[in-house]
Structures are given as structure tokens and as C-alpha cells.
Amino acid sequence: MDDTDRDRDSPSASVPAGPEQEHRLTAEELAFLLRDPMLQAREAERAARSNRSRTERRAADPAYAERLRAGDRERQRRRRLRDSIGRPEPPEQPAVALPDLTQAQAAERLTDHLHRSASAQAAQLRARPDRIRLYAEAFVAYRTLSADGVRPTRGTLAALLKSRFGRSVTPSQVQKLRDHVEGFAAAGGPWAEMPASGAASGTVAARKRNGGKADTDGHAPRPFRP
């Protein structure tokens, strides 16, 4: 057998070279393209039934819905963690300045502010003393954690609400609480820092509205003790 015959019989000679070989489909791609159309339809129908069942159970079972949300949050956390690898740490956000008030004083200021507001939201909140108490607790927790001037994270705020006040809040709830505390501390809000004379007059008005004797000795609120 000469060299020509050996080249013709070798495996490499039987495989055509060129662009066709480069674009040859893999076994997985061939299997996908050659699937039975009926099988594809059954798989699509099964997936649709599974989605409907999950949606119905989520609406009927709050615990199941919370587990799904917790799973989504965990996946998002892991994705953010992967994306943050190699990136510089984001700068810490400054905390909103809060006045030196006790929990009772914070609730009193908020109540007085709501009584002076004619909005529908204020009317709803006036009828919910439990919400006012929750906001006052969030005020105390925020002020305690922001003593170093850094905005409290949702995790630390939720942990302090749990350990100090026995409040269990979800991440979305603690986010709203933090936003409300900072919103109430904006200019014109009940927890905006004001001169000592303004704070004293606000306390006097609140005490008069509640039918108690106004404290007119002009003392500033006692320092907050965490």
C-alpha cells in the first residue's frame, strides 16, 4: 500500500475540513432540535401548571409566600455579594440629625404634629396609637445607632428594635420605619431639630392639649440614655 492509499484510509482524511466542521452542532443541541413536538408541548403545559399552582398557594398561604420572598432576597444578596467582589467599599451614608428626646417625648411631638395636620394620612395615624408608639421606638433605635454620625443599616435597626422593644420587623418594614424617622426629622416635621425656645413652646402646647399643667420652668429635655 502506497502513501496515497494510507492517506485516503486514515480517519483524518474522511473528515471534511472547512467552515462546516467549525459549526457542527453538539450532541445536546441536536437532542434539543430533534425533540418530539408533543413532548415540548407537555413540558410547557407542566411548567404553566406549576406556575399557576405556585401563584395560588402564595395567595392562600402567607407563610409560603414569605418563604418565597426570603429565598428571592437571599439570591439577590448572594448576587450582590458576587458582584461586589473586587469593588471598593461604598462610602458610609451620614445619619439624619435627631433631637435629644426620650421615647415619650418623641411620641408626644409626633402626636402634636398629627393633630395640627389636616391630611388624610395624619387622620389615619391619629387613630393608630400603636403605630405612633412604633415610630417613637424606631426614633430611639435610630438615634442610639447613629451616635457616631453614620446612618444605621436596616439589619442593625431591626436587631435593636427586637432586643430592646421586642419588635420583629421584616426588611421591608424596617426600611419604611427608617424612611419615616428621617422624613419626620426633615424641616417642618415633628422631629426636626429646633431652638430650645421652640421645643419648650411645643411641649407646653402638647401638655395643655392633654389637659395637664404646662411645665413652664424652661428646662431642656434630659439627655437620652440608651
C-alpha positions as CSV (number, residue, x, y, z in Angstrom):
1,M,0.0,0.0,0.0
2,D,1.5,3.3,-1.1
3,D,1.3,6.6,0.8
4,T,-1.7,7.7,-1.2
5,D,-3.8,4.8,-0.1
6,R,-2.8,5.2,3.6
7,D,-3.8,8.9,3.5
8,R,-7.1,8.0,1.9
9,D,-7.9,5.3,4.5
10,S,-6.8,7.4,7.6
11,P,-9.6,8.9,9.8
12,S,-8.4,12.4,9.3
13,A,-8.9,12.1,5.6
14,S,-12.5,11.1,5.9
15,V,-13.5,14.3,7.9
16,P,-14.0,17.2,5.6
17,A,-12.3,20.4,6.7
18,G,-13.7,23.8,6.4
19,P,-16.4,26.1,7.9
20,E,-18.9,23.2,8.1
21,Q,-16.8,21.4,10.6
22,E,-16.5,24.5,12.8
23,H,-20.3,25.0,13.0
24,R,-21.1,21.4,13.7
25,L,-23.9,21.0,16.3
26,T,-23.2,19.4,19.7
27,A,-25.0,16.4,20.9
28,E,-27.1,18.5,23.3
29,E,-28.1,20.9,20.5
30,L,-29.1,18.0,18.3
31,A,-31.1,16.4,21.0
32,F,-32.9,19.7,21.6
33,L,-33.7,20.2,18.0
34,L,-34.9,16.6,17.5
35,R,-37.2,16.5,20.5
36,D,-40.7,15.3,19.9
37,P,-43.0,18.4,19.5
38,M,-45.6,16.7,21.7
39,L,-43.0,16.3,24.4
40,Q,-42.2,20.0,24.2
41,A,-45.9,20.9,24.5
42,R,-46.3,18.6,27.5
43,E,-43.3,20.2,29.2
44,A,-44.6,23.7,28.6
45,E,-48.0,22.7,29.9
46,R,-46.4,21.2,33.0
47,A,-44.4,24.4,33.6
48,A,-47.6,26.5,33.3
49,R,-49.5,24.3,35.8
50,S,-46.6,24.6,38.2
51,N,-46.6,28.4,37.9
52,R,-50.3,28.6,38.5
53,S,-50.1,26.3,41.5
54,R,-47.3,28.4,43.0
55,T,-49.2,31.6,42.4
56,E,-52.4,30.2,44.0
57,R,-50.6,28.8,47.0
58,R,-48.7,32.1,47.5
59,A,-52.0,33.9,47.7
60,A,-53.5,31.4,50.1
61,D,-50.6,30.7,52.3
62,P,-48.8,33.8,53.8
63,A,-46.0,31.6,55.3
64,Y,-45.3,30.0,51.9
65,A,-45.2,33.4,50.3
66,E,-42.8,34.7,52.9
67,R,-40.5,31.7,52.3
68,L,-40.5,32.5,48.6
69,R,-39.7,36.2,49.3
70,A,-37.0,35.1,51.7
71,G,-35.5,32.9,49.0
72,D,-35.6,35.7,46.5
73,R,-33.9,38.1,49.0
74,E,-31.2,35.5,49.7
75,R,-30.5,35.0,46.0
76,Q,-30.3,38.8,45.5
77,R,-27.9,39.1,48.4
78,R,-25.7,36.4,47.0
79,R,-25.7,38.0,43.6
80,R,-24.9,41.4,45.1
81,L,-22.1,39.8,47.0
82,R,-20.6,38.2,43.9
83,D,-20.9,41.5,42.0
84,S,-19.2,43.4,44.8
85,I,-16.1,41.2,44.8
86,G,-13.1,43.4,43.8
87,R,-15.1,46.6,44.1
88,P,-14.2,49.4,46.7
89,E,-16.5,49.6,49.7
90,P,-19.3,52.2,49.2
91,P,-19.0,55.3,51.4
92,E,-21.0,55.3,54.6
93,Q,-24.1,57.4,54.5
94,P,-24.4,60.2,57.1
95,A,-27.3,59.9,59.6
96,V,-30.1,62.4,59.9
97,A,-29.7,64.6,63.0
98,L,-32.4,63.9,65.6
99,P,-33.2,66.0,68.6
100,D,-32.4,64.8,72.1
101,L,-35.7,63.3,73.1
102,T,-36.9,60.4,75.1
103,Q,-39.3,57.9,73.6
104,A,-42.3,59.6,75.3
105,Q,-41.2,63.0,74.1
106,A,-40.8,61.8,70.6
107,A,-44.3,60.2,70.7
108,E,-45.7,63.5,72.2
109,R,-44.1,65.6,69.4
110,L,-45.4,63.3,66.7
111,T,-48.9,63.3,68.2
112,D,-49.0,67.1,68.4
113,H,-47.8,67.2,64.8
114,L,-50.6,64.9,63.7
115,H,-53.2,66.9,65.5
116,R,-52.1,70.0,63.7
117,S,-52.2,68.3,60.3
118,A,-55.4,68.1,58.2
119,S,-54.2,65.4,55.8
120,A,-55.9,62.0,55.5
121,Q,-52.7,60.2,56.4
122,A,-52.5,62.1,59.6
123,A,-56.1,61.3,60.5
124,Q,-55.4,57.6,59.9
125,L,-52.3,57.7,62.0
126,R,-54.0,59.6,64.8
127,A,-56.4,56.6,65.1
128,R,-53.4,54.2,65.5
129,P,-51.6,54.9,68.8
130,D,-49.8,51.6,68.3
131,R,-48.2,53.0,65.1
132,I,-47.2,56.2,66.9
133,R,-45.5,54.1,69.6
134,L,-43.7,52.1,66.9
135,Y,-42.4,55.2,65.3
136,A,-41.2,56.5,68.6
137,E,-39.4,53.2,69.3
138,A,-37.8,53.5,65.8
139,F,-36.8,57.1,66.7
140,V,-35.0,55.8,69.8
141,A,-33.3,53.0,68.0
142,Y,-32.2,55.2,65.1
143,R,-30.8,57.8,67.5
144,T,-28.9,55.2,69.5
145,L,-27.3,53.7,66.5
146,S,-26.4,57.0,64.8
147,A,-24.4,58.3,67.7
148,D,-21.3,58.1,65.6
149,G,-23.0,60.1,62.7
150,V,-23.4,57.1,60.4
151,R,-26.8,56.1,59.1
152,P,-28.0,52.9,60.8
153,T,-28.3,49.9,58.5
154,R,-31.6,48.0,58.2
155,G,-30.1,45.0,59.9
156,T,-28.8,46.8,63.0
157,L,-32.0,48.8,63.3
158,A,-34.1,45.6,63.2
159,A,-31.9,43.9,65.7
160,L,-32.1,46.8,68.2
161,L,-35.9,47.0,67.8
162,K,-36.1,43.3,68.6
163,S,-33.7,43.3,71.5
164,R,-34.9,46.5,73.2
165,F,-38.6,46.6,72.4
166,G,-39.4,43.1,71.3
167,R,-40.4,44.2,67.8
168,S,-40.0,41.7,65.0
169,V,-39.9,43.5,61.7
170,T,-39.2,42.4,58.1
171,P,-36.6,44.1,55.9
172,S,-39.3,46.0,54.0
173,Q,-40.9,47.1,57.3
174,V,-37.6,48.3,58.8
175,Q,-36.8,50.2,55.6
176,K,-40.1,52.0,55.8
177,L,-39.6,52.8,59.5
178,R,-36.1,54.2,58.8
179,D,-37.6,56.3,56.0
180,H,-40.4,57.6,58.3
181,V,-37.9,58.6,61.0
182,E,-35.8,60.5,58.6
183,G,-38.9,62.1,57.0
184,F,-40.3,63.2,60.4
185,A,-36.8,64.7,61.1
186,A,-37.0,66.9,57.9
187,A,-37.6,70.6,58.2
188,G,-41.2,71.3,59.4
189,G,-41.5,67.7,60.8
190,P,-42.2,66.8,64.4
191,W,-38.6,65.6,64.9
192,A,-36.8,68.4,63.2
193,E,-34.2,70.0,65.4
194,M,-35.3,73.3,66.7
195,P,-34.1,76.0,69.1
196,A,-34.7,75.4,72.8
197,S,-37.4,78.0,72.9
198,G,-39.3,76.3,70.1
199,A,-39.0,72.9,71.7
200,A,-40.3,74.3,75.0
201,S,-43.3,76.0,73.4
202,G,-44.2,72.8,71.6
203,T,-44.1,70.8,74.8
204,V,-46.2,73.4,76.6
205,A,-48.8,73.3,73.8
206,A,-48.9,69.5,73.9
207,R,-49.4,69.4,77.7
208,K,-52.2,72.0,77.5
209,R,-54.0,70.0,74.8
210,N,-53.8,66.9,77.0
211,G,-55.4,68.7,79.9
212,G,-52.3,68.6,82.1
213,K,-50.5,71.5,83.8
214,A,-47.9,73.1,81.5
215,D,-44.3,72.8,82.6
216,T,-43.1,76.4,82.2
217,D,-39.7,76.1,84.0
218,G,-38.0,76.1,80.7
219,H,-35.7,73.0,81.3
220,A,-34.3,71.3,78.3
221,P,-35.1,67.6,77.9
222,R,-32.9,65.3,79.9
223,P,-30.1,63.7,77.9
224,F,-31.0,60.4,76.2
225,R,-29.8,57.3,77.9
226,P,-29.5,54.3,75.5
